[in-house]
Amino acid sequence: MLTIANVEQAAAWDGPEGAHWSDHADRYERAGWRHQQRFEELSLVAATDRVLDIGCGTGKSTRDAARQAARGSALGVDLSAQMLERGRERAAAEGVTNVEFLQADAQVHPFGAGAFGVAISSFGCMFFGDPVAAFANIASALTPQGRVALYAWREIDRNEWVSEIRNALAVGRQLPFPPPEAPTPFSLADPDRVQRIFGAAGYADVELTPVDEPLEFGVDADDAWSFMSQIGIVHGLTHELDAAKKAEALAALRATIEAHATADGVLFGSSAWLITARKA
């Protein structure tokens, strides 16, 4: 039986948000390929590891971890049934056989004591309703020397892919910022808060390393516009506007996209923390 603690997040990710990510998996995976490459280059997953991938989405990070853990295995966990099914399909198509996918809420799911040597997450751990409880539950699934390695976004003003979209769509409005401890993409942006959470959840040697890489949203402005005009933040910031204001906002977004077009694609700056720790 599926036990859910993060009810609101489940409604989004096992609903319209997850559906959009599933339908545009190639786009989302392409957008963050530089971050994923940096993660792989660190060789945080050993060949014999049993890997737990939290908030795995459509499973790109899980499949990559499974390849690194060639004599081990990888389990991808997410709230979205649609995204997990896409992960299974892609694993089968790519011939990755040491991987499984499970619909579960990592905050409360009983993974089994000491089942994994390493837990990873590629921007999937920022949405816990109770992060201390969630990371403590993940720690319980780790071996005594188990470790975690995850990506989480830094502050909004360090991430053009959010700040410049917000600025373009504001059209004279003063847009609110999410509360710093709310379950949003930026809930782990504050390093002091991260240290408190991981310390209370039973980890030691917590380190945060900044990783700055651009996100790639398309090969050119037209290609990027076809994708970015449909993503969740754009719908969220325009759905209450009247027709004239919405047209103005979208025109400003189009201009912002064109300003970020380069010979290497449409690139927006992004900044993340690589958070690493070991089970205490």
Secondary structure, DSSP 8 states (H G I E B T S, - for coil): ----S-HHHHHHHTTHHHHHHHHTHHHHHHHTHHHHHHHHHTT-S-TT-EEEEET-TTSHHHHHHHHHSTTSEEEEEES-HHHHHHHHHHHHHHT--SEEEEE--TTT----TT-EEEEEEES-SS--SSHHHHHHHHHHTEEEEEEEEEEEE--GGG-HHHHHHHHHHHTT-------TTSSSTTTT--HHHHHHHHHHHTEEEEEEEEEE--EE--SSHHHHHHHHTTSHHHHHHHTTS-HHHHHHHHHHHHHHHHHTEETTEEEE--EEEEEEEEE-
